[in-house]
Amino acid sequence: MTEAATEVLVDRRTARRLRIGAPLAIALVIFLLSARGPQHLEVLAIEGLLGVIALAAVVRWPVPAICIGIVYLAGQPVLLALLYHYGMPAGVVRGMGAGKELLTAGILVSVLATGVRSRRLDLIDALALLYLVVATVYLVVPEVLPTALGGQTLHVRLLAWRVETLFVIFFLLMRRMRFTARQRRAIVIVAGATGILLGAVAAYEWLRPTSYNNWLVNHGVPLYFANVLDNPLATPGQLLTFTNIGDAHPRAGSLILSPINYCWFALMVTGIGLERLSRARFDTWGIVVVAAGAMGIVFSGTRSALLAVIVTTAVTIGYASTRRTRNRTRLMILLVIAAVALVPVLANTNLPQRFTGAITGTDTSAAVHRHALSVGYTDVVQAPMGRGLGSDPSVGARFDTSIVATPESAYLQVGIELGVLPMLLFAGLILAVVIEARRRIASSTPTAHEAGAVMAAFAGFFVGGFFLHVWLSFATSMLAWGLAGLALPIHPRHDSGQ
């Protein structure tokens, strides 16, 4: 077959896949927009038009769209609050919250058009698909049996289903995208740069809490939550989180506005930076990225994230030793210097006291945390099929559902909502990602660098998930699992590396 004939065949295949994939993606967009709640027809029409335009842009330029999506999701609450503050209608702003769904739908069309095909499923795909099937059953069954599986409305169930599954769908699609080495590098650089931006904002928040809080309040963040999200804040005049009343410094949430969610975003960023430092050359960019991520975790004041970053660091040191001995030595020297530099900051946070209080039993929050874990474990044992979608702490608390639970564990959260089987599948999926990333590193595949960052960060996520909700923020889940898909393509031998 001639080259021209091959190109015609490829174009025909692409066109055929687009004819199938584009209507499916547009239908998905309309469904997700309509499920966000009651809308005026004209607002829904504007949202639909903007959605189709955005979808077409993602299909046409997937890599720039992914890069923009990383930045957009990290700053979404503040960005959308600013748009609403400066006059954009609430309905349109609410529709712009569907950016993650539009990105996923666009990547779906790209995969159907030009993505990698495979007739065999590996272990990661099998675990992910089984998890998605069970979660989707929990979404659909209450439509047939209204009192089954929690009996929440379709709107609530759909929002909870997104929280539990969208990042897994995105991960599977990213595994099937065709990326060049330059495109992969661009996505990772944007992720690191976003981490630096959020780290700088977190530092300002920690140093100038009153100024930062006033800026958020004066630029409409409380009104955005109340009028756009229909989720009024308990304290609209005070948006920062303090461990104790009268503390000089808050627990920084940066642009994500939540220290518990921001710390996990910072962990992924730290993994990216540590991987850069494990290479043969001295890397200033890696130092800056690690500093931004590690300082962000410290500023967040989250104990489980600090434990997770220790795990991530240890895994990276082991990873560096497989390259060259001097890599590990240089990395350890840099980490010692960084630890010494962090001591003054740690001394001005409540983290040391919170750690010692948790060990001695004098810290109230640690006692509450242990009680929540115990209750969550009991719930899973007593209801192995789960309570149903809408019991997670984000959607359940927002809509005050009768089945809401806060078990303080990413795994127990899945177990309480979807049952024991999906909980085990999800934990196994994270472990499978770590193991497969290690295999890609050992095989020196073209994505070995990205796999190194994913292996280290996901080892930290795996440990941190036992003690806190890791995946409630789309900024974190879409970034981390998107990079995992980037690092673990289903056909590494087809990656040109060019």
N, C-alpha and C positions, 0 to 999 in steps of 0.2 A: 504494500500500500504506500502510495506517495505521501510526502509531507503535507501537500495541499489537501489530499483526501482525508488524512488524519485530522487536520485542523477542522475540516468541515464536519467530520464525525463528532469531534469534541464539542463543537458549537451546537450541533443538533442535540447532543446529550444534555448540554447545559440548558438549552432552551426548553427541552422536555421537562427537566427537573424543576426549572423555574416556574413552568406552567402549573406544576403540582404544588411546589413549595410556597410560592407567593400567595395564592389564595388561602392556604392553611395559615400562614403567618398573619395575614390581614384579619382573618377570622379570629385568630387568637388575640390580636390587639383589640378588636372591637369587643370581644367577650370580656377581656380584662378591664377595659375602660368602663363598660356598662355595669360590671360587677363591683365597681368602686363605690356605688351608692346611687341614690336618686339624682338625676341631672335634668336640667332643662334641655330641650331638644337642640337649641342653637349652640349651647355650650358643648354638648356631646358631639355635635357636628364639627365644631372647631377642634375639639380634642382628636376626633377621628382623622380630620384632614392633616393636622400636625403630626399625628401618629404615623400616617401613611408616608408623609414626606420624610420623617425621621427614619422610618423603616427602609425606604429606598436609599437613603444616604448610608445607612449601615451596610446594606448589601453591596453598594458601589464601593465604599471605602471602609472595609471591616477593621483594618488595623488602626487607622486614626480614630474610628468610632470606639474601639476598645480603650485606647489611650484616653480619649475624652471621658468615657464612662468611668474610668478609675478616678479621675479628678472630680467628676460630677457627683458620684456617689459619696465620696469622702466629704464634700462640702454641701451636700444637698439640703439639709435643714436650713442652714444660714442663707444659701443662695436663693432658695424658693421664698424664704421669709423676706429677703430684700426685694424680689420681684413683686411680691404682694404689697409690700410697704410702699413701693413706688408706683402702684396703680394697676398692676395686672389683675384681671378678674380672678376671684377665688376659684371658680370652676376650671379655668385654664391652668392656674397654678397647680391645682389638685391633679389635673391630667398629666402635668409635667413630672409628677412623682412616679409615673410609669416608665421612666427612662430605662430601668433595669430590664423590664419586660420587653420593651422595644429593642434593646440591645440583644437580648436572647433570641427574639423572633428573627431579627436580621441575621444573626449568626446561623440560625437554623436554615434560612434560605440560602446563605452562602455555602453551607455544608451540603445541602441538597444539590446545589448547582455545581460546585467544584471541589467538594470535600473528599477526603480519603474514604474509600470503601473497604469494608472487611466483612467476610462471611463468617468469621469466627469471633466469638466473644472471649476476651481474657477474663481473669478473675475479677479485676476491677470493674469492668463493664457489667459482669453478672451480678456482683454485689449491689452496684448502683441501680441497675434496672429492677432488681427484686425490691429494693427499698422504695423506688418510685411507684412500682405497681401497688404495693401495700398502702402507701400514702394516698394514692389515687382512689383506691377502694374506699378508704375512710372519707374521702371527699364526696364520693358518689352515693354510697349506701344510704345515708340519711335522706336523700331525695326519694328513695323507694320506701324506706322504713323511717318515718320522721322522728321516732323516739329512740332510734338506735344510735350508738356511738356519740353520745352527748347531746344530740338533737339541736345543734346550733344552726343558725340560718346559713344559707348558701354564701352570703356575703362574708360572714365571719369565718366560715370554713375555708373559703377560697383564700382569704388573706393569710390564714394560718398555714394552708397548704403551700403558699408561696414561700413563707419563711422557712419551711422545712424542706422544700424540694427545688426551688428555682436555681440555687447555686449548684446542685447536683446535675440538673439538666445542662446548665452552662458548662460545667466541667466536662460532661460527655461530648458536647458539641465542640469545645475547644480542643479536645483530643483528636478530632477529625478535621480540623482546619489545617490548611497547608501554609506554613510560615517559613520564610527564609530566616537565616541567621540574623540579618539586619533588622527584620521585623520583630523577631523575638527580643533582640537587644533593645529596640526602641520601647517596647512594652515594659520591660523590666526597668529601664531608666525612668520612664514616666512614673512607675510605681514608687521607685526610690525618691524621685523629686517630690511626689505628693506627700510621702512620709516626712521629708524635710520641711515642707510647708506646714503640715499639721504639727510637727514638733516645734517649729518656731511659734505658732499660735499657742500651743500648750505652754511654752515657756513664758510668753507674755501673760497668759491667763494666770499662771502660777505666781508670777512676780507682781502683776498689777490686776488683782482680781476685781477690785471695785470698778476700775476703768473698763475692763473687758465686759463685766456684767452690765454696766450702764450702756455700753455700745450695743449689746445684744437686745436689751429692752427697748432702747430708743429707736432701733431699726426694725422693730415689729416682730421679733421672734415669738413672744407670747401670743400676739394676735394671729400669727400664722397657725400656731397649734390650735387656738380656739376656733377660728373662723374657717380655716382651710381644712384642717385635719379633724375638726370636731372633737378635739381631745384637749380640753383646757388644762393648763398646768396648775398644779396645786399651789405653787408660790410664783405667780407671774412676775413679781418684782425681783426675785432672786433665782437666777437660773444656774448658779454654780453649786457644786456639791462640796460640802465640808464634812470632815469626819466628826468633829466636835464643834459646838457653838463657841465662837470666839477664836477659832484657829486663824492664824495669819495667812495661811496658804490653803487653797482649795485642792480638791482632787481633780486634776485637769481632764476635761473632756474634749478639748480643742474644738474643731469645727463639727465634729460628730455630736457634741453636746452631751456626751455620757462617758464618764471615766471607765465604766465597766465595758463599754463597747470599743472605746478608743484604744485601750491597752492592747487588745488583740490585733487591731490594725497595725499598731506599732510593733508587735511581735513579728508579723510577716515582713515588715520593712527591715527589722533587725536581721532576720534570716537572709534577706537579700544582701545587706551590707557585709555580714560575716562571710558569706560565700565569696564576695569580692576580695576580702582580706586574706582568704585562704589560698589565693592564686600566687603565682611565682613572683609577680611584680608588686612593688609598693603602690598602693592605690589610695589616693587622697579622697576620691569620691566614695569609696567604701567606708573610710573613716567617718566622713560626714553623715552618711546614711546610718551607720551603726550608732553614732552619737545621737542623731535625731530620734531613732527608734528606742534606744535604751533610756534616754532622758524622758521620752514620752511615757514609758512604762513607769519610771520612778515618779514622775509628776502625777500620774493617774492614781498612785497610792494603792494599787491592787496587788495583794499578796500572791494570789495564784498566778498572775501574769509574771511576777518577778521569779517565781519558781519555774515557770515555763521557759523564761528566757535563759535561765541557768541550764536547763535541759538542752535548749537550742544551741547554746554556746558549747556545751560539752560535745554534742553531736558534731558540730562544725570542727572542733579541734581534732576529733577522731577522723573526720573526713579529710582534713588537711594533712594528716599523717600518711594518708594513702598516696599523696602526691609526692611531696619532698619533705625531708626532715626539717629543713630550714624554714619551710612554710609554717609548720606547727610551732616552731620556736619563735618566729617573728610574730605570729598571731597571738601566742601566749604573752609575749612582752607587751604588745599593744593592748591586750585585754587587761593586764595588770595596771598599766598606766591609766586606762579608762576607769577601772575600778577605784583607783586612788583619787581620780578627778571627781568621781561620783560621791565620795564620802562626805564632802561638805553639803552637797544637796540632800543626801539621805539624812544627814543630821538635822536638817530643817524640815523634814517630813515626819509623818506619824508612822511610817512603815516599820522602823525598828521597834517602837513601842507596840505596834499591832502584832508583829511577829512574836515578840516575847509574851505579850498578853494571851495570844492564842496558845502558846506552849504551856503557860502557867495556869490558864483557865480564867484569867482576870479580865479578858477582853470581851465585852458584851456582844459585839458584832460576831466574834468567832463562835460564841455560844449559840447565837441565833442561826448562824450558818450550819453548825453541826446538827441543830434540831431540824432545820429544813432538809438536810441530806437524809436524816433518819426517817422523817415523814415521807420524803420522796421514795426511799427504798421500800418502805411499808406499802405505799400506794402501788408500786409496781408489782410487789408480791401478791397483794390482795386483788389487783385488777390486771392480770397479765395481758389482757387484750387492749388495755389502754382506755382512757376516758373519751377520746375522740378529739378531732381538730377543734382548736379554740381554747385549749387548756394551757397553752404556753404563756410565759409571763409577759410577752409583748402584746399580742393580739388579745389574749384573755383578759389581761388587766385593762387594756384600752376600752374594751366593750363590757367589762365587768361580768364576764360569763359565769355561770353557776359552777363550771368545772375547772376554773383557773387554778393553777398550782405553780409554786416557785420552788423547785427542789434544789436550786443552786448547783446544778450539774447538767452539762450538755447531754449526757447520756440518759440520765433519769428523766430529763425533759422529753426526749423522744419516747422513752418507755412509758411515761404517764400519758402521753398524747396518742401514740400509735401502737404501743404494746411492746412486749419483750423481743419478738422476732426482729422488727425494724431497729430496735435499740442495738441488738447484737450485730445486725447487718451494717449499721452505721459505724459502730466502733471498728468492725472488721474492715470497712472501707478505708478508714483513716490509716489503719495499720498496713493495709495492702498498698496504699499510696507511698508510705514510708519505705516499705520493702522494695517496691518496684523502682522508686527513685534511687535507692542504693544500688540496684542491679544496673540501672542506666549509667550510673557513675562508674561502676566497675567495668562496664563494657565500653566506656569512652564514646558513647553515642554523641551526635551533634548537640543534643540538649543536656549534656552532662552538667554544665554550669547552672542552668535553671533547675535541674534535678537536685543539685546540691543545696540550693536555697530552700526548695520545697521540702526535701528530706529533713533538714534541720528545723524549719518552722513547724512542720506537721508533727514532728516528735514533741515539740513544745505544746502544740494544740492538743495532742492526744492526752498528755499529762494534765494540762490545764482544764480540759473538759470534765475531769472528775470533780472539780471543785467550783466551777462557775459555768455560766451560760456563755459559750464562745461564739456561737453562730447567729445570734439574734440580729446583728447589724448587717445589712446588705453590703455596706462599704467593706466590711471585713470578709464576709463569706464569698462575695463575687470576686474580690481581688485574690484571695488565697486559693480558691478552687479554680479560678480562671488560670492562674499561674501554674497550678498543678496540671491542668489539661495541656497547657503550653509545654510543660516539661516532660510529659508522658504521652506523646502522640502514639496512636495505635499502631503505626507503621514507622518506627524509627529509621528503618533502612531506606525508606522513601524520602527522608529529609535530606535535601541536597547539601545543607550547611552553607550554601552560597549566599 
